[in-house]
């Protein structure tokens, strides 16, 4: 079941952003099965996923880390966001055609290196940029990090793009500045 809608039904995203093709609805217990007991921003993360279980920014979306931090590397002035991963339901065996599941995104990264195994223990992948690069929530701080695997697969090179999940979502823009 795909829900196609503009994000105006999702308080986290700007009304001008087209966010569609979400996966099947999830329950609170299904979300809690894949996320740690507590982390900064968990309440907002859960509310987002109860509203929409992943989805695609079909007309494009961007985050500007300079809304929060001084950006020294011009490559990261803006970062495209392609989709939010969905939470795979127990009865489903395959991912959606539109998004990857959080579990599959985590599984495909865990074997990169010993450092990445440790990184995955304290981070949740929740979005990508359609170029196989992930956005992660740091479950210790609540910060949102971005891994550009074309540059490095060392988690120490992850860049912080937003201080929290709701800040990240509220600053997603439909167009490049």
LUMMI-384113 format. One line per 3 residues: number of its first residue (from 1); for each residue x, y, z of N, C-alpha, C, O, CB. Coordinates in pm, whole numbers, plus 32768, in hexadecimal, padded with zeros to 4 digits. Glycine has a CB too. Example, Ala and Ser with C-alpha at 12.3 -4.5 7.8 and 13.67 -1.06 7.14 Angstrom:
BEGIN
1) 8527/7DC7/830C/84CE/7E3E/830C/8528/7EB6/830C/8590/7EB4/834E/846B/7E41/8389; 8505/7F1F/82C4/8557/7F96/82CA/850A/8003/8313/853D/8072/8324/8580/7FC4/823C
END
This chain:
BEGIN
1) 8054/7F8A/8000/8000/8000/8000/8059/807C/8000/80A3/8091/8060/7FA0/8000/807A; 8053/80CC/7F9A/809F/8148/7F94/8042/81BD/7FAF/7FD2/81C3/7F7D/80E3/8158/7F0B; 8074/8219/7FFF/8029/8293/801B/806D/8304/7FD0/80DE/8329/7FF1/8021/82B1/80B4
4) 802B/833C/7F6E/8064/83AC/7F25/8023/842B/7F58/7FA9/843B/7F51/8051/839C/7E8B; 8074/8485/7F8A/803E/8500/7FC1/80AA/8569/7FC7/8121/854A/7FC7/8001/84E9/804B; 807E/85E7/7FCC/80DC/8651/7FE7/80F6/8650/807B/80A2/8621/80C8/80A8/86DC/7FB7
7) 8166/8681/80A4/818E/8676/812F/813E/86CE/818E/815B/86D0/8205/821D/8696/813C; 80DA/8718/815D/8090/876E/81B7/8047/871F/8223/8017/875B/8284/802E/87C1/816A; 803D/869B/8216/8005/864B/8281/8072/8620/82E4/8055/85DE/8348/7FBD/85D0/8246
10) 80ED/8645/82C8/815E/8623/831E/8196/86A5/8355/81CF/86F5/830B/81CB/85D2/82D0; 8185/86BB/83D6/81AF/8739/8412/8245/8751/840F/8273/87C0/8428/8180/873F/84A0; 8291/86EA/83F0/8322/86F6/83EF/8359/8733/836F/83C7/876B/836F/8360/8671/8405
13) 830F/8729/8302/8340/8755/8280/82F6/87CF/824D/827F/87E0/826A/8335/86E4/821B; 833B/8822/8203/8300/8898/81C5/8293/886F/8163/829F/880A/811F/836C/88EB/817E; 8229/88BE/815D/81B8/88A0/8104/81DD/889F/8070/8197/8860/8020/814B/8903/811B
16) 8248/88E3/804A/826F/88EA/7FBD/82BA/886F/7F8C/82D6/8863/7F14/82C3/8964/7FA6; 82DA/8815/7FE6/8329/87A0/7FC1/82CC/872C/7FA0/8273/870A/7FED/838A/8779/8032; 82E2/86F1/7F2C/8295/867B/7F05/82DB/8600/7F3E/8349/85DD/7F12/8285/8671/7E69
19) 829C/85BF/7F9D/82D2/8549/7FE0/826A/84DC/7FCF/81FC/84E6/8005/82F2/8565/8079; 828C/8475/7F84/8226/8411/7F61/825C/8383/7F63/82D1/836A/7F80/81ED/842F/7ED9; 8201/8326/7F44/8221/8298/7F3C/8252/825F/7FC0/82B3/8214/7FC4/828A/8281/7ED2
22) 820F/8284/802C/8235/824A/80AD/820E/81B8/80B0/81B5/818C/8067/81F3/8297/8122; 8250/816E/8104/8239/80DF/8113/81C2/80CA/816D/8182/812B/8196/82B6/8099/814B; 81A1/804E/818C/812E/802E/81E0/813B/806E/826A/81AA/8080/829D/8120/7F95/81EE
25) 80CA/8091/82A6/80CA/80CF/832A/8107/8071/8391/80FD/7FF7/8387/803B/80F4/8354; 8148/80AE/83F5/8184/8060/8461/8148/8089/84E6/8110/80F5/84F5/821D/8073/8463; 8154/8031/8546/8123/804C/85CD/8197/8076/8626/820C/8067/8601/80DB/7FCF/8608
28) 8177/80A9/8698/81DC/80D1/86FA/8233/8059/8720/82AD/8067/8729/8199/810D/8776; 81F7/7FE6/8736/8246/7F70/875C/82A4/7F45/86EB/8313/7F18/8707/81E9/7EFC/8781; 827B/7F53/866E/82D2/7F2F/85FD/8348/7F90/85F2/83B7/7F67/85D1/8282/7F2F/8578
31) 8330/800F/860F/839E/8071/860F/83FE/8050/8680/8478/8050/866D/8368/8102/861C; 83C7/8036/86F7/841C/801A/876B/8471/7F9D/875B/84D6/7F8F/87A0/83C6/800D/87E6; 844A/7F43/8703/849A/7ECB/86EB/851F/7EEA/86A7/857F/7E9F/86B7/844D/7E68/8696
34) 8525/7F57/865C/85A1/7F73/8612/85EF/7FEA/8648/8660/8002/861C/8581/7F8B/8583; 85B6/8035/86A5/85FE/80A7/86DE/861F/808D/8770/85D4/8047/87B4/85AC/8129/86CF; 868D/80C4/87A1/86B5/80AF/882D/864D/80E5/888F/85F4/8132/886A/873D/80F1/8847
37) 865A/80BA/890A/85FB/80E3/8972/85E9/817B/8977/8578/81AB/896E/8629/80B1/89FA; 8653/81C3/8987/8649/8255/898E/86BC/8295/8941/872C/8262/8942/8649/8284/8A20; 86A0/8303/8900/8708/8356/88C5/86CD/83E1/88B1/8654/83EF/88A3/873B/831A/883D
40) 8722/8448/88B0/86EF/84CF/889C/86A7/84D9/8816/86E2/84BB/87AE/8763/8537/88A3; 862A/8500/8817/85DD/850E/879C/8587/8496/877B/8543/8495/8714/8638/8529/872A; 8587/8430/87D0/853B/83B7/87B2/84A6/83D6/87A4/8464/839E/874C/8551/834E/881F
43) 8471/842C/87F8/83E2/844D/87F3/83BE/8484/8768/8359/845C/872E/83BD/84B5/8862; 840F/84E0/8734/83F6/851A/86B0/8408/84B3/8641/83BA/84AF/85E1/8453/8591/8698; 846E/8460/864D/8486/83F6/85EC/840C/839A/85E4/83DD/837A/8577/8505/83A6/8611
46) 83D9/8372/8657/8363/831A/865C/82EA/835F/861F/82A1/8323/85D1/8344/82F0/86EC; 82D5/83DE/8642/8262/8427/860C/826A/8430/8574/8205/8420/852F/825A/84B4/8649; 82E1/8449/8540/82F4/8450/84AF/82CE/83CB/846F/8282/83C7/840E/8386/8474/848D
49) 8303/835C/84A5/82EB/82D9/8469/825C/82A7/847E/822D/8254/8431/834C/8275/84A1; 8218/82D7/84E3/818B/82B5/84F2/8137/82FF/8489/80CF/82CE/845E/8159/82D7/8581; 8166/8376/8461/8122/83C4/83FA/813D/838C/8370/80E2/837E/831E/814E/8456/8400
52) 81BB/836B/8355/81E2/8334/82D3/8258/82D8/82E6/82BC/82FD/8323/8204/83A5/826E; 824D/8261/82B2/82B7/81FD/82BF/8313/8206/8246/8309/81B5/81E9/827B/816F/82CC; 836C/8267/8248/83C7/827B/81D9/8383/82C0/8164/830B/82DB/8168/8400/81F6/81AC
55) 83CE/82DC/80FF/8398/831E/8089/8404/835D/8035/8479/8361/805B/8334/8386/80B2; 83DB/838D/7FC1/8438/83C3/7F5D/8417/8456/7F43/83A3/847D/7F3C/8430/8372/7EDA; 8481/84A5/7F35/8472/8530/7F0D/8478/8531/7E74/84E2/8543/7E39/84E3/858E/7F4C
58) 8406/851E/7E35/8403/8507/7DA5/8422/8583/7D52/8443/8576/7CDC/837D/84D3/7D7E; 841A/85F9/7D8A/843C/8674/7D40/84BE/86B1/7D75/84E0/8722/7D52/83CA/86DA/7D4A; 8505/8667/7DC8/8584/8696/7DFF/8575/86D7/7E87/850F/8716/7EA4/85C5/86F7/7D9F
61) 85DC/86C7/7ED9/85E0/8705/7F5D/8672/8714/7F86/86C7/86C4/7F60/858F/86B1/7FC6; 868D/877B/7FD5/8716/879B/7FFC/871B/87C8/808D/86BD/8803/80C2/8750/8807/7FA1; 878C/87AA/80CC/87A9/87DE/8152/8826/8836/8145/8882/8816/80F9/87BD/8769/81BC
64) 8827/88A2/8190/8896/8901/818F/88D4/8903/8219/88A1/8947/8272/8867/898F/8164; 8942/88BA/822D/8981/88B7/82B1/89A7/8942/82E5/89B2/8956/835E/89FC/8861/82AC; 89BC/89A3/828A/89DF/8A29/82B7/896C/8A6F/82FE/897E/8ADC/8334/8A0D/8A7C/8241
67) 88F4/8A33/82FF/8888/8A68/8352/88A9/8A58/83E7/8871/8A9D/843B/8803/8A21/8331; 8906/89FB/8405/8927/89DC/848F/89BA/89F0/84B0/89DC/8A13/8521/8901/8950/84AD; 8A12/89D9/844F/8AA2/89D7/8467/8AEC/8A23/83FB/8AB9/8A38/838E/8AD4/8946/846F
70) 8B66/8A4C/841D/8BBD/8A86/83B7/8BED/8A15/835D/8C23/89B1/838E/8C35/8AD4/83F8; 8BDA/8A24/82DC/8C00/89BB/827D/8C84/89E2/823B/8C8C/8A47/81F5/8B90/89A4/8212; 8CE9/8991/8253/8D6D/89AE/821A/8D80/896A/8194/8DC8/899D/813E/8DDA/8983/827A
73) 8D42/88F6/8182/8D50/88AC/8106/8CDB/88CE/80A9/8C69/88AB/80C6/8D56/8813/8121; 8CF7/8912/803C/8C8E/893E/7FDE/8C3D/88C9/7FA5/8BCB/88DD/7F79/8CCC/898C/7F6C; 8C76/884F/7FA5/8C2D/87DB/7F73/8BB0/87BE/7FC6/8B54/877B/7F97/8C87/8760/7F72
76) 8BAF/87F0/8041/8B3F/87D2/809B/8AEC/884F/80BB/8AA6/8852/8121/8B72/8794/811B; 8AF4/88B4/8066/8A9F/892A/8078/8A0C/8901/8071/89BA/892E/80C1/8ABE/8995/800C; 89EB/88AB/8011/8965/8870/800A/8976/87DA/7FF1/89D2/87AF/7FAC/890E/88B3/7F98
79) 891B/878D/802B/891F/86FC/8018/8893/86D0/7FEF/8831/86EF/8033/8950/86B0/809A; 888C/8689/7F81/880B/8657/7F52/87D9/85E8/7FAE/8828/8598/7FE1/8814/8624/7EC0; 8758/85E5/7FC3/8718/8578/800D/86BA/8533/7FAB/8660/8573/7F75/86CB/85AC/808D
82) 86CE/84B3/7F94/867B/846A/7F35/8602/842B/7F75/8593/8432/7F40/86CC/8400/7EF1; 8617/83EB/7FE9/85A8/83A5/8029/85C4/8390/80BD/8636/839A/80EC/858F/831F/7FE5; 855A/8373/8105/8562/8344/818E/854B/82AE/8188/84EE/827F/8146/84F9/838C/81EE
85) 85A0/8262/81CC/8590/81D1/81D0/8510/81AD/8219/84DF/81FB/826C/860B/818E/8213; 84DA/8139/81FC/8462/810C/8241/8485/80A1/82A8/84F3/8069/82A8/83FB/80D6/81DD; 8425/8086/82FE/8433/801C/8360/83F0/7FA1/8324/8378/7FA1/8306/83F3/8043/83EC
88) 843F/7F39/8313/840F/7EBE/82D6/83B5/7E75/8338/83DA/7E5E/83AB/8485/7E64/82AA; 833F/7E52/830A/82E1/7E0B/835E/82FE/7D75/835B/8332/7D42/82F8/8251/7E26/8331; 82DE/7D31/83C5/82FF/7CA3/83D3/82CA/7C4F/8360/830E/7BF5/832F/82C9/7C6E/8456
91) 824F/7C6B/8334/8215/7C18/82C9/824E/7C36/823F/8234/7BEC/81E0/817F/7C2B/82C6; 829C/7CA0/8233/82D8/7CC4/81B2/8363/7C88/81A7/83B0/7C8A/8207/82DE/7D5D/81A0; 8382/7C54/8133/8406/7C1A/8120/8460/7C70/80C9/84DA/7C60/80C9/83FA/7B90/80E4
94) 8425/7CCA/807F/8475/7D1C/8024/8461/7DAF/8043/83FD/7DD8/807F/844F/7CFF/7F91; 84C2/7DFD/8019/84B6/7E8D/8028/8455/7EC3/7FC0/8434/7E80/7F5E/853E/7ED2/801B; 8429/7F3B/7FD6/83D5/7F81/7F77/8427/7F9E/7EFA/84A2/7F9F/7EFF/839B/8004/7FB5
97) 83E5/7FB6/7E8D/842C/7FDA/7E12/8468/8066/7E20/84C6/8088/7DD9/83CD/7FD4/7D98; 8431/80B5/7E7A/8457/8141/7E86/84C0/815D/7EF0/8511/81B8/7EE0/83DE/8192/7EA2; 84BF/8110/7F5C/851D/812A/7FC9/8558/80A9/7FFE/8524/803D/7FE6/84D8/8176/803A
100) 85C4/80B7/8045/8605/8049/808C/85D3/804C/811B/85AA/80B5/814D/86A1/8053/8084; 85D7/7FDB/815E/85B2/7FDA/81EC/8628/8006/8241/869C/7FFA/8218/8582/7F4D/8216; 860A/803A/82B7/8672/8061/8316/86CB/7FE8/8335/8745/7FF5/8339/8633/8099/839A
103) 868E/7F74/8349/86DA/7EFC/8369/873A/7ED6/82FA/87AD/7EB3/8314/867B/7E89/8384; 870C/7EDB/827D/8763/7EB7/820C/87D3/7F1F/81FC/8845/7EFA/81DD/870F/7EAD/8189; 87B4/7F9D/8210/881C/8005/8206/8888/7FEE/826F/88FF/7FFC/8253/87DE/8093/8218
106) 885F/7FCA/82E7/88BF/7FAE/8352/8911/7F31/8331/898B/7F31/8340/8876/7F9D/83D9; 88CF/7EC8/8304/8913/7E4A/82E5/897B/7E59/8277/89E4/7E18/827B/88AF/7DE1/82BD; 8960/7EAD/8214/89BE/7EB9/81A4/8A39/7F0B/81CA/8A9D/7F08/8182/897A/7EF9/812C
109) 8A34/7F53/823A/8AA7/7FA3/8265/8AFA/7F61/82D2/8B70/7F7F/82E2/8A78/802A/8296; 8ABD/7F08/831E/8AFE/7ED2/8396/8B82/7E8C/8379/8BDA/7E89/83CF/8AA0/7E73/83DB; 8B92/7E52/8302/8C0B/7E08/82E2/8C78/7E5C/82A0/8CDE/7E26/8275/8BE9/7D96/8288
112) 8C65/7EDF/8297/8CCB/7F34/8258/8D51/7F29/829F/8DB9/7F1A/8260/8C9D/7FC5/8257; 8D4D/7F31/8324/8DC8/7F2F/8372/8DA4/7F1C/8405/8D2F/7F25/842B/8E1B/7FB2/835E; 8E09/7F03/8456/8DF2/7EF7/84E6/8DBE/7F7B/851F/8D67/7F7C/8576/8E75/7ECD/852F
115) 8DF2/7FEA/84ED/8DC4/806F/8519/8D31/8082/84F6/8CE5/80BC/8543/8E19/80DF/84DA; 8D0B/8050/8482/8C7F/8060/8459/8C23/8007/84AB/8BB0/802D/84C5/8C6F/803F/83C3; 8C53/7F92/84D5/8C03/7F3E/8530/8BE1/7F8A/85AE/8B70/7F85/85DE/8C4E/7EBC/8552
118) 8C44/7FD2/85E6/8C2D/8023/865E/8BD0/8098/8640/8B79/80B8/8692/8CB3/8057/8695; 8BE1/80D7/85CE/8B8D/8149/85A6/8AFA/8120/85A0/8AA3/8169/85D0/8BBB/8181/851C; 8ADF/80AC/8567/8A56/807C/8556/8A14/805F/85DE/8999/8063/85E8/8A54/7FFD/84FF
121) 8A62/8043/8644/8A2A/802C/86C9/89EA/80AA/8702/898E/80A2/8754/8A97/7FFB/8727; 8A1A/811F/86D8/89ED/819D/8712/89AD/81FD/86AD/899E/8274/86C8/8A5F/81E1/8754; 8989/81C8/8639/894C/821A/85D0/88DF/81CC/8588/88E7/8152/857B/89B7/824A/856C
124) 887A/8213/8559/880C/81D6/850E/8807/8217/8483/87F5/8290/847A/8783/81E6/8559; 8818/81CA/8418/8809/8205/8392/8774/821A/8377/8723/81C2/8392/8849/81AA/8324; 8751/8290/8343/86C2/82AA/832B/86A5/82E8/82A4/8631/82F1/827C/868C/8303/8396
127) 870B/8314/825C/86F3/8355/81DB/876E/8344/8182/87DA/831E/81B0/86D3/83ED/81EE; 875A/8361/8100/87C9/835C/80A2/87BE/83CF/803F/8760/841E/8042/87CC/82D4/8057; 8822/83D5/7FE6/8822/843F/7F81/8817/8408/7EF3/883A/844F/7E95/88A0/8491/7F8E
130) 87E7/8390/7EE1/87DB/834B/7E60/8863/832B/7E22/8868/82F7/7DB2/878B/83A0/7DFF; 88D0/8348/7E67/8954/8323/7E34/8996/82C2/7E96/8A10/82B6/7E9B/89AD/83A1/7E1F; 8942/827E/7EE5/8970/8219/7F44/89C0/8253/7FB8/8A16/820E/7FF0/89C4/81B3/7EFC
133) 89A6/82CE/7FDD/89E0/830D/8053/8972/831F/80BA/8900/8340/8097/8A25/8396/8030; 8993/830A/8139/892D/8305/81A2/892F/837D/8200/8997/83BB/8218/893D/8289/81F1; 88B8/839B/8235/88A7/83F6/82A5/888D/839F/831F/883F/8340/8318/8832/845E/828C
136) 88CD/83BF/8390/88C6/836F/840A/889F/83C6/8480/88C5/843B/8488/894D/8329/8425; 8853/838D/84DC/8838/83CE/855D/889C/8395/85C1/88A6/831C/85D1/87A3/83B7/858C; 88E4/83ED/8603/893E/83C4/8670/88E7/83B2/86EB/88B0/8413/871F/89B1/842E/8688
139) 88D9/8338/871D/887D/831E/878C/88B6/834A/8812/8872/8341/8878/885B/828A/8791; 8932/837A/8814/896A/83B0/888F/894F/8446/889A/8937/847A/8907/8A00/8395/8896; 8953/848D/8828/8944/851F/882A/88C4/8550/87E7/8896/85BF/8802/89BB/855E/87E6
142) 8889/84FE/8790/8815/8528/8742/883A/856F/86C2/87E3/858F/8672/87BD/8581/8795; 88BB/8589/86AB/88E8/85CF/8633/88D3/857A/85B7/88D0/84FF/85BD/897B/85F6/863F; 88C5/85BF/8546/88B7/857C/84C5/893D/8586/847C/8976/85F3/846E/8843/85BA/846F
145) 896D/8512/844F/89EE/850B/840A/89D9/84D7/837D/8978/8490/8360/8A52/84B1/8457; 8A35/84FC/8326/8A31/84D1/829A/8AB3/848B/8279/8B20/84BD/8296/8A19/854A/823B; 8AA7/8416/823A/8B1D/83CC/820C/8B21/83CE/8174/8AC6/839D/8131/8B1B/833A/8242
148) 8B8B/8408/813F/8BA3/8409/80AF/8C0B/839D/8093/8C83/83B5/80A2/8BD2/8498/807C; 8BDE/8327/806B/8C36/82B5/8059/8C93/82C3/7FE1/8CF4/8278/7FD5/8BE4/8237/804A; 8C77/8322/7F89/8CD3/833A/7F19/8D51/837F/7F4B/8DBC/8371/7F10/8C8E/8390/7EAC
151) 8D44/83C9/7FB8/8DB5/8410/7FF4/8DFC/83B5/8059/8E77/83AD/8059/8D86/8492/8039; 8DAF/8371/80AE/8DEA/831E/8116/8D82/82BC/814E/8D0B/82DB/8154/8E22/8375/8187; 8DB0/8246/8175/8D57/81E9/81BA/8D7E/81DF/824E/8D54/8183/8293/8D5C/815E/8177
154) 8DCD/823E/827D/8DF3/8246/830A/8D8B/829B/8352/8D7B/8310/8331/8E83/8281/831B; 8D46/8263/83B5/8CDD/82AF/83F9/8D0F/832D/843F/8CC0/8385/8460/8C9A/8256/845D; 8D91/8336/8457/8DC8/83B1/8492/8DB9/8427/8432/8DBF/849A/845B/8E5E/839E/84B7
157) 8DA4/8409/83B1/8D96/8472/834C/8D05/849C/8336/8CE8/84EF/82DF/8DD1/8444/82CA; 8CA9/8463/8383/8C1C/848D/8378/8C12/8520/839D/8C54/854E/83FB/8BBE/8435/83D4; 8BC0/8569/8352/8BB0/85F7/8373/8B29/860C/83B7/8AC5/85CD/8394/8BBC/8651/82F3
160) 8B29/8664/8418/8AAD/8685/845F/8A63/86ED/840B/8A99/8756/83EB/8ACA/86BA/84F1; 89E7/86CD/83E8/899A/8727/8392/8927/876D/83DA/88F3/87D1/83A8/8963/86DB/831D; 88FF/873A/844F/8892/8779/849B/889C/874D/852D/88CB/86DF/8549/8805/8755/845F
163) 8871/87A4/8589/887C/8781/8617/8815/871A/8647/8828/86DD/86B0/886E/87FC/8669; 87AA/8706/85FA/8741/86A9/8625/86EB/867D/85AF/86EF/86BA/8545/86E9/86E9/8692; 869F/8613/85C4/8646/85E0/855C/85DB/8647/8535/85C8/865E/84BD/8602/8560/858C
166) 8595/8687/8595/8532/86EB/8569/8571/8763/8523/8537/8799/84C5/84E1/871C/85E1; 85E8/878E/854F/862D/87FC/850A/8650/87D4/847B/863E/8822/841E/86AE/8826/8557; 8681/875B/846B/86A1/8728/83E6/8625/872E/838D/8629/8767/8320/86D7/8697/83EF
169) 85B8/86F4/83BB/853D/86ED/836C/8506/8778/834B/84DD/8791/82DA/84D3/869C/83B6; 8505/87D1/83AD/84CB/8856/8398/851E/88AC/833A/84EC/890F/8305/84BC/889D/841C; 859D/8888/8326/85F3/88D7/82CE/8608/8898/8245/865A/88C8/81F7/8677/88EC/830F
172) 85C0/882E/8228/85C6/87F4/81A1/857F/8853/8142/8510/8880/815E/8585/8764/819C; 85C0/8871/80D3/8587/88CE/8071/8573/888A/7FEC/85BD/882E/7FC8/85E1/8949/8060; 850F/88B7/7FA4/84EC/8879/7F24/854B/88A1/7EB4/8559/8857/7E53/845F/889F/7EFD
175) 858D/8912/7EC0/85E0/8945/7E53/866A/896A/7E85/867E/898A/7EFA/859E/89BD/7E10; 86C9/8967/7E28/874E/8998/7E46/8749/8A2E/7E56/8701/8A73/7E0D/87B3/8970/7DD9; 8794/8A61/7EB5/879E/8AF3/7EC9/87F2/8B2F/7E5D/8807/8BA9/7E5A/87D9/8B16/7F54
END
